[in-house]
Amino acid sequence: MPPILLNCYKGAGAGESVQTQLASEWNLLDARSYLTSIGFLAPDSDGIAWRFVALQSDNSNPEDAIVQPGAEGVVPLTGVVRNDVLFVTNVRAPKAPDLIGVRTNKFSDRNLSVSVWLNNNDPDTTAANQAAGATSLLMLSKVRPSTSTRATDAMFDNVCVCVDGSVVGFNLTAWGATGFQYYAGPDAGEPIVNGDLNICFGDTPNRFATASIQRYSTRPASIQIRGTAALGIPGAETLRYQKVTFRARSIRSYTQGGRTYTSDERPPALQLIWALNSVGPVPGGSINPGTVTPGPQSGQQFGAPLEALVTDDWTEAVGEVVVYFFVFPDWTIANTVIRGINEGIDIGERLPQLA
């Protein structure tokens, strides 16, 4: 069988990738032997234990996503490669371990889902994204550090990673009776939407709808993702700024244009489930903590205030989605992780073939 040309990664920095040919009939033990012989991998030692990540897995549990050494002799190389990419992770990393999650385009909880997208809807936000080199972002669910040893060692429910300085928007899809009201904001810092924006259904109640938010509700500033260090946020406070929570609750009645709309319907007994993709790794050394902050001016406009608004209590929210934000320091690293490691696109000059 002909050899296969693979992009092999153990990180996103200089010297952490190599493009080489490996025999398609090899198992992972054969691949390890070869990659060690060329100096790409090192034997296990204190602080180092390279393991193959099963990029075709749809489960980020360590026992499913990371191949243990005892199984390497029976796992074919082609069984873990995706889009001509082979990724290895250090499960003994003393700091900044890799993150292993499942790629998705929506985060969901019960009757609420959230998606993150790059906001190029205004001249100022477009200019900011161009300056940052923001052309794409990465969304992962069920995220765990590669140093985890148990499925219960979950660290982050949902993670969004983008280039530092990216301007983003959020789509919230939720169920409502006569509509829904929503909140979005970090655990520490200024809320984006402090539970004061509403989506109303008029004559078509009791359904799902999508709200698109591109700015802070209290001022015409867009939503920009910045590294916490650049904003002077102390290390002890970082996690509270990284963690952004989205909630939605049902509107029971409101008056608008002289008409009153009312519904006592309750949300359906179901959970929004969105198709997840295969495992997606993010090298720990390629990212820094990030948070939401007011960015360039946004032209998004909101509707007129409602009268006689009655909502459920927030304890009866139809869903709550928590997202942790990280940033890539620059376009090159972002491009390597998003387009190279996770999409398998040859994004740079080919290294000399070693086989």
C-alpha positions as CSV (number, residue, x, y, z in Angstrom):
1,M,0.0,0.0,0.0
2,P,1.3,3.5,-0.8
3,P,2.5,5.7,2.1
4,I,0.3,8.6,3.3
5,L,1.6,12.1,3.7
6,L,0.6,13.4,7.2
7,N,0.8,16.7,9.0
8,C,2.0,15.6,12.5
9,Y,1.4,18.1,15.4
10,K,2.4,18.1,19.0
11,G,1.6,21.8,19.4
12,A,1.1,25.0,17.3
13,G,4.5,26.6,17.7
14,A,7.7,26.5,15.8
15,G,9.2,23.0,15.7
16,E,6.0,21.4,17.0
17,S,4.9,20.0,13.6
18,V,6.3,18.0,10.8
19,Q,5.0,16.8,7.5
20,T,6.2,13.3,6.6
21,Q,5.2,10.1,5.0
22,L,4.1,7.1,7.1
23,A,3.1,3.7,5.9
24,S,-0.7,3.4,5.7
25,E,-0.6,-0.2,7.0
26,W,1.3,0.8,10.2
27,N,-0.3,0.6,13.7
28,L,0.4,3.3,16.3
29,L,3.3,1.5,17.8
30,D,5.0,1.6,14.4
31,A,4.2,5.3,14.0
32,R,5.6,6.0,17.5
33,S,8.8,4.2,16.7
34,Y,9.3,6.1,13.5
35,L,8.4,9.5,15.0
36,T,10.8,8.9,17.8
37,S,13.6,7.9,15.4
38,I,13.3,11.2,13.6
39,G,13.3,13.2,16.9
40,F,9.7,14.4,16.8
41,L,8.7,12.4,19.8
42,A,10.7,11.6,23.0
43,P,10.3,8.6,25.3
44,D,8.3,9.0,28.4
45,S,10.0,10.8,31.3
46,D,9.2,13.2,34.1
47,G,6.8,15.8,32.6
48,I,6.6,14.1,29.2
49,A,4.3,11.3,28.0
50,W,3.2,11.7,24.4
51,R,-0.1,10.0,23.5
52,F,-2.0,9.8,20.2
53,V,-5.4,11.6,20.1
54,A,-8.1,9.7,18.2
55,L,-9.3,12.6,16.0
56,Q,-12.1,10.5,14.6
57,S,-13.7,9.9,18.0
58,D,-16.9,11.7,18.8
59,N,-16.3,11.5,22.5
60,S,-13.8,13.6,24.5
61,N,-13.7,11.2,27.5
62,P,-10.0,10.3,28.0
63,E,-10.6,6.6,27.5
64,D,-12.1,7.3,24.1
65,A,-10.1,10.3,22.8
66,I,-6.6,9.4,24.0
67,V,-5.0,6.1,23.0
68,Q,-3.3,4.3,25.8
69,P,0.2,2.8,25.1
70,G,-1.0,-0.8,25.7
71,A,-3.5,-0.4,22.8
72,E,-1.1,1.1,20.3
73,G,-0.1,-2.2,18.8
74,V,-3.6,-3.0,17.7
75,V,-4.9,0.4,16.7
76,P,-4.2,1.2,13.1
77,L,-2.7,4.5,12.2
78,T,-5.5,5.3,9.8
79,G,-8.0,4.8,12.7
80,V,-6.9,8.0,14.5
81,V,-5.9,10.3,11.6
82,R,-8.4,12.8,10.3
83,N,-8.0,14.8,7.1
84,D,-4.3,13.8,7.0
85,V,-3.6,15.2,10.5
86,L,-2.0,13.2,13.3
87,F,-2.0,14.9,16.7
88,V,-0.2,13.8,19.9
89,T,-0.7,15.3,23.3
90,N,1.5,15.3,26.4
91,V,-0.6,13.8,29.2
92,R,2.0,14.8,31.8
93,A,2.2,18.4,30.9
94,P,3.2,20.3,34.1
95,K,1.3,23.4,33.0
96,A,-1.0,24.6,30.2
97,P,-2.2,21.1,29.1
98,D,-3.9,20.7,25.7
99,L,-7.7,20.9,25.7
100,I,-9.6,18.1,24.1
101,G,-13.3,18.7,23.2
102,V,-15.9,17.8,20.6
103,R,-16.3,20.3,17.7
104,T,-19.7,21.9,17.4
105,N,-21.4,25.0,16.0
106,K,-23.9,25.4,18.9
107,F,-23.8,25.1,22.7
108,S,-27.1,23.9,24.2
109,D,-28.9,23.3,27.5
110,R,-32.5,22.2,27.6
111,N,-34.5,24.7,25.5
112,L,-31.7,27.1,24.8
113,S,-28.8,27.1,22.3
114,V,-26.1,29.6,21.7
115,S,-23.8,30.0,18.7
116,V,-20.8,32.4,18.4
117,W,-19.9,34.1,15.1
118,L,-17.5,36.8,13.8
119,N,-19.3,40.1,13.5
120,N,-18.5,41.8,10.3
121,N,-21.8,43.7,10.1
122,D,-20.4,47.2,10.7
123,P,-17.5,49.0,9.1
124,D,-15.8,49.4,12.5
125,T,-16.2,45.7,13.5
126,T,-15.0,44.6,10.1
127,A,-11.9,46.7,10.4
128,A,-11.2,45.4,13.9
129,N,-11.5,41.8,12.7
130,Q,-9.3,42.5,9.7
131,A,-6.7,44.1,12.0
132,A,-6.7,41.1,14.3
133,G,-6.6,38.6,11.5
134,A,-9.9,37.1,12.6
135,T,-11.2,34.9,9.9
136,S,-12.7,32.0,11.9
137,L,-13.2,30.7,15.5
138,L,-13.5,27.3,17.2
139,M,-16.3,26.1,19.3
140,L,-15.8,22.9,21.5
141,S,-18.2,21.1,23.9
142,K,-17.4,18.6,26.7
143,V,-13.9,20.0,27.0
144,R,-11.3,18.4,29.2
145,P,-7.5,18.9,29.7
146,S,-5.5,16.2,28.1
147,T,-4.0,15.5,31.6
148,S,-7.4,14.2,32.8
149,T,-7.6,10.5,33.7
150,R,-11.3,10.1,34.2
151,A,-14.4,11.0,32.3
152,T,-15.6,12.9,35.4
153,D,-12.7,15.3,35.3
154,A,-14.6,17.8,33.1
155,M,-13.0,21.3,33.3
156,F,-15.1,23.3,30.9
157,D,-18.6,22.5,29.5
158,N,-18.2,24.7,26.4
159,V,-15.2,26.6,25.0
160,C,-14.9,29.2,22.3
161,V,-11.4,30.2,21.0
162,C,-10.7,33.0,18.7
163,V,-7.9,35.5,17.8
164,D,-7.3,38.1,20.4
165,G,-9.3,41.2,19.3
166,S,-12.0,39.4,17.5
167,V,-15.4,41.1,17.4
168,V,-18.2,38.5,17.8
169,G,-22.0,38.2,17.9
170,F,-24.2,35.6,19.5
171,N,-27.3,33.8,18.3
172,L,-29.6,32.6,21.1
173,T,-32.3,30.1,20.1
174,A,-34.9,29.6,22.9
175,W,-38.5,28.6,23.5
176,G,-41.0,31.1,24.8
177,A,-44.7,31.4,25.6
178,T,-45.5,34.9,24.3
179,G,-41.7,35.4,23.8
180,F,-38.6,35.2,25.8
181,Q,-36.2,37.5,27.7
182,Y,-32.5,36.8,27.8
183,Y,-29.3,37.6,29.8
184,A,-25.7,37.3,28.7
185,G,-22.7,38.3,30.7
186,P,-19.5,37.2,32.5
187,D,-19.3,36.3,36.2
188,A,-17.2,39.4,36.7
189,G,-17.3,42.5,34.7
190,E,-20.0,44.4,32.7
191,P,-23.0,42.3,31.5
192,I,-23.6,42.3,27.8
193,V,-27.4,42.0,28.2
194,N,-28.6,42.4,31.7
195,G,-31.9,40.5,31.3
196,D,-33.5,43.5,29.6
197,L,-33.9,42.5,26.0
198,N,-37.0,40.6,24.7
199,I,-38.1,38.6,21.7
200,C,-41.9,38.8,21.3
201,F,-44.1,36.4,19.3
202,G,-47.2,38.5,18.7
203,D,-50.0,36.3,17.3
204,T,-47.8,33.1,17.0
205,P,-46.9,32.2,20.6
206,N,-45.5,29.0,22.2
207,R,-42.5,28.3,19.9
208,F,-38.8,28.7,19.4
209,A,-37.1,31.8,18.0
210,T,-33.6,33.2,17.6
211,A,-32.3,36.4,19.0
212,S,-29.1,37.9,17.5
213,I,-27.1,40.2,19.7
214,Q,-24.2,42.2,18.3
215,R,-23.7,44.8,21.0
216,Y,-24.1,45.7,24.7
217,S,-27.7,46.5,25.6
218,T,-26.8,49.7,27.5
219,R,-24.5,51.3,24.9
220,P,-23.8,51.0,21.1
221,A,-20.5,49.1,21.6
222,S,-19.9,45.8,19.9
223,I,-18.7,42.7,21.7
224,Q,-14.9,42.1,21.5
225,I,-12.9,39.2,22.9
226,R,-9.6,40.2,24.4
227,G,-7.0,38.4,26.4
228,T,-7.5,39.0,30.2
229,A,-3.8,39.8,30.7
230,A,-4.0,42.7,28.2
231,L,-6.9,44.1,30.1
232,G,-5.0,44.0,33.4
233,I,-7.3,41.4,35.0
234,P,-5.5,39.8,38.0
235,G,-4.8,36.1,37.7
236,A,-7.0,35.1,40.6
237,E,-10.0,36.8,38.8
238,T,-9.3,35.4,35.4
239,L,-11.8,32.4,35.5
240,R,-14.7,34.7,36.5
241,Y,-14.1,36.9,33.5
242,Q,-13.6,33.9,31.1
243,K,-16.9,32.4,32.1
244,V,-19.8,33.9,30.2
245,T,-23.4,32.7,31.0
246,F,-26.4,32.9,28.7
247,R,-29.9,32.5,30.1
248,A,-33.4,32.7,28.7
249,R,-36.8,32.8,30.4
250,S,-40.3,32.8,29.1
251,I,-42.5,35.9,28.7
252,R,-46.0,35.2,30.0
253,S,-47.7,38.4,28.9
254,Y,-47.0,41.9,27.5
255,T,-48.7,44.8,26.0
256,Q,-47.6,46.4,22.7
257,G,-49.5,48.7,20.3
258,G,-52.5,48.7,22.5
259,R,-52.8,44.9,22.5
260,T,-52.1,42.4,25.3
261,Y,-50.6,39.0,24.5
262,T,-50.9,36.2,27.1
263,S,-49.9,32.6,27.3
264,D,-49.6,30.1,30.2
265,E,-48.0,27.4,28.0
266,R,-44.9,25.7,29.5
267,P,-41.8,24.7,27.6
268,P,-41.7,21.3,25.9
269,A,-40.2,18.4,27.8
270,L,-37.2,18.1,25.5
271,Q,-33.7,19.2,25.3
272,L,-32.2,20.8,22.2
273,I,-29.6,18.4,20.9
274,W,-27.2,19.6,18.2
275,A,-25.1,17.3,16.1
276,L,-21.5,17.3,17.4
277,N,-18.5,16.6,15.3
278,S,-15.4,14.6,16.0
279,V,-12.8,15.4,18.6
280,G,-11.0,18.7,18.3
281,P,-7.7,19.4,20.2
282,V,-6.3,22.9,21.1
283,P,-2.6,23.0,22.2
284,G,-2.4,24.5,25.6
285,G,0.6,26.6,24.8
286,S,-1.3,28.3,21.9
287,I,-4.1,30.0,23.9
288,N,-4.5,32.5,26.7
289,P,-7.6,33.3,28.9
290,G,-10.0,35.7,27.2
291,T,-13.1,37.7,28.1
292,V,-15.8,39.8,26.6
293,T,-15.3,43.6,26.5
294,P,-16.9,46.6,24.8
295,G,-15.4,47.0,21.3
296,P,-15.9,49.3,18.3
297,Q,-19.2,51.0,17.6
298,S,-22.2,48.8,16.6
299,G,-25.1,49.9,14.5
300,Q,-27.6,47.3,15.8
301,Q,-30.9,48.8,16.9
302,F,-33.4,47.5,19.4
303,G,-37.2,47.7,19.4
304,A,-39.5,49.9,21.5
305,P,-39.9,49.0,25.2
306,L,-42.8,46.7,26.1
307,E,-45.6,47.5,28.6
308,A,-47.0,45.4,31.4
309,L,-44.3,42.8,30.9
310,V,-44.7,39.6,33.0
311,T,-42.0,36.9,32.8
312,D,-41.1,33.7,34.6
313,D,-38.6,33.9,37.4
314,W,-35.0,33.3,36.4
315,T,-35.1,30.1,38.5
316,E,-37.5,28.8,35.8
317,A,-35.1,29.7,32.9
318,V,-35.7,27.5,29.9
319,G,-31.9,27.0,29.6
320,E,-28.5,28.2,30.8
321,V,-25.4,27.9,28.7
322,V,-22.0,28.6,30.1
323,V,-19.1,29.3,27.7
324,Y,-15.4,29.9,28.6
325,F,-13.4,32.1,26.2
326,F,-9.8,31.7,25.2
327,V,-7.8,33.7,22.7
328,F,-5.0,32.9,20.3
329,P,-2.3,35.5,20.5
330,D,-2.1,36.0,16.7
331,W,-3.4,35.0,13.3
332,T,-0.6,32.5,12.6
333,I,-1.3,30.4,15.7
334,A,-5.1,30.6,15.2
335,N,-4.7,29.5,11.6
336,T,-2.5,26.6,12.6
337,V,-5.0,25.3,15.2
338,I,-8.3,26.0,13.4
339,R,-7.4,25.3,9.8
340,G,-4.4,23.1,10.3
341,I,-5.0,20.8,13.3
342,N,-8.8,20.8,13.3
343,E,-9.6,21.0,9.6
344,G,-6.6,19.4,8.1
345,I,-5.8,22.1,5.5
346,D,-2.2,22.5,4.4
347,I,-1.7,26.1,5.5
348,G,2.0,26.6,5.1
349,E,5.1,25.6,3.3
350,R,5.7,21.9,3.4
351,L,8.6,20.7,5.5
352,P,11.1,18.4,4.0
353,Q,9.8,14.9,3.8
354,L,11.6,12.6,6.3
355,A,10.5,9.3,4.8
